[in-house]
Structures are given as C-alpha cells and as structure tokens.
Amino acid sequence: MSIYMQILWLFLLAIPIACIAWTVTHEEIFREPREYCIKCSKEGKTLLGRKFFYLFTCEYCFSHYVTALMLFITRYQLLLNGWRGYMIAGFSLVWIANVYMSLYGLIKIDIKGERLKAQAEEEKLQK
C-alpha cells in the first residue's frame, strides 16, 4: 500500500475509533454501565480491578483497546510491515482519534453554550 493510502487509512480508521470511544465513555446510552464502572474504579478492592473498570470511563484509555480491535479486524499497518507497523499504526490511530474527540468535545461545548444562550433569550422575550 502506498504511503498516501496508508495516511488516508490512518485518518479514516481513527473516525470509528473516536466514535466508539466517545460514545462508550460520554454518551447517555451507556450512562448506567459507565456509572457502575466509575463506582468500581473508585471503590474496587484490588488495583487490577480498579484499573480494569477505569478503562471504561476514560476515552483516551478506552481508545487504545478500540484501536487494538480495529487493527485486529483490518490488519492495518503503518510505514513498516509486521509488528512494528502495527505498533506505529496503533499509537498513531490513538493519537488521531483523540484529536478528533477533543475537537468534538470543543464543538459540543460550543453548541451547548449557544443553546443555553438561545434558551435564555427566549425566556427573556416571553417575560
């Protein structure tokens, strides 16, 4: 695969990784399991148990595991063949996915702020 195709794959594969990691660690649909994981990560009896449950509450941590799954499914390698290509691809995908999630978080905060301003303005007009 050419270097250009590898780079294209890098930026495209990071999208579903970011989507899955963000959804599991932030969105309402996974709120109850996430709250359970937060509780277990704080109150767990063993270090291993606490770290295992923490993995489902941190988008950065969780994105590593989603990336590993995506690498297994796609067999994507970056720059080199073999295990070195998987390592480079894995860390690159995690980094790009986290850039995407950071940008999404900023956009989401901005949209929420605009909604609150509009809601306040609407309430003001109704009074």
Secondary structure, DSSP 8 states (H G I E B T S, - for coil): --HHHHHHHHHHHHHHHHHHHHHHHHSGGGHHHHHHHHHHHHH-SSHHHHHHHHTTT-HHHHHHHHHHHHHHHH----SSSTHHHHHHHHHHHHHHHHHHHHHHHHHHHHHHHHHHHHHHHHHHHH-
